[in-house]
């Protein structure tokens, strides 16, 4: 844990992997980001994105925001502002009030001005459909 807290992620990989395998969502998200960014592990986009997407699909709000960021910046995904907007909209409509939900709302609004009205409406509709498909 000392290595992780000190930012020496390469030394903390075994701990993060173990916690991820034990089902800790924060560790799983961190491990996914480590694979995306090649931070302490070799870059493995498919593995990193799969970990993050799995958490996003399991209602983990932080993962929903990070998945949006992957699309926004084109990290291990093709850059797609519409898809980023959709994931920010999903995260912004999360039923649990949190700082992450507020951040997602701000990110969604910032991307909305870059999209056409049609694209923004499609993103909002896709976010609503995502939630409906899970309830």
N, C-alpha and C positions, 0 to 999 in steps of 0.2 A: 504494500500500500504506500510505503514511503516513496518508492520509485514512481508510482503513478501520480501521487500528489506533487512530486518534484518535476513532473513533466518528462520523466525518463520512460516513455511509453514502451520502448523496446524491452526494457527490463521487467515490465509489468504484464507482458503478453500472457504468460502462463496463468496468472491470477485472473485476468480479464476473460480468457478462454474458459477457465473452470467456472467462474461465476456465470458466464453466458450459458454454458451447458447445464448449469443448475437452474436456469430459468430467470435469472435476474435481467429485467428489461434494460436497465441502464447499462449494464455490462455488455449486453447484446448490441445495443445501439453504439456504444463506444467501440466495440470490436468491428462492427460494420463500417464505421467511420475510419477506423485504423486501416482496414483493407482498401477503402476508397482512396485515402490519402497516402498510402504506403508509409504509414507512421508506425514503425516498429515491426512491421511485417511486409512481405513483398505485396505490391499492389495486386489485388484480385477484385476487379470491378464486379464481376458476376456474383461472387460470394458476398461482397460488401453490400451491394444493392439488394440482394436477396434477404439479408439479415434486416436491413432497414425497412424494406417493403413488407416483410412478414410482421414486423412490429407495427407499422402504419396500418396494415389491414386488421391488426388485433387491437385497434383503438388507442394505441400509444401515441399521445399527442405530440411529444417531442419528435418522434420518428416521422410523423406526418409533415412537420415543418421541415425537417432535414431532407425528406424526399423532395419536397418542393424546391429546396435550395439546390439539390442535385440537378433538377431540371432547369432551374433558373440560370445556373452557371455552367451547365454542360459538363458536369463532373460525372464521369462513368455513365452518362446518359446523353443522348443528343439534346442540345439546348432547345427548350420548348417552353416559352413563357405561358402559353395556354395551359399546359400540364402543370407548371409551377403554380399558376393561379388556382387551378382546381385543387391541388393539395393544400394550399394555404386556405382555401375556402372550406375544405373538409376540416382542417385543424381549427379554424376560426369558429366553426359551428359545433365544436366539441361540447358535450353537455356539462362537463365539469369546468367551472370557472377557475382559471389559472393564469399565471404570467405568460405561459406558453400560448394559451388561447388569445390573449391580448396581443402578443407579438405577431401571431398568425393573422389576426385581423388587420394589423398595421401593414404587414407584408402584402396581404391580399389587396388592400386599398392602393398601395404603391404600384402594384402590377396592373391594377384595373385601368389606370390612366394610360398605360402603354398598349392596351388592347382595344379593339373596336368594341362597340356596344354588343354586337352579335357574339364576338368571342367571349366577352365577360359573361353574358347571359348563358352561353353554352357551358362555360366553366362552373357557374353557379348551379345550373341544372345537373351537370355531371356530379358535383359534390352532393347535391340532394339525392340523386340516384344512388350514389355510393352508400350514404347513410341508410336509405330505404332498403337497400339490398341486404343490409346486415341486421335489420330489426325484424 
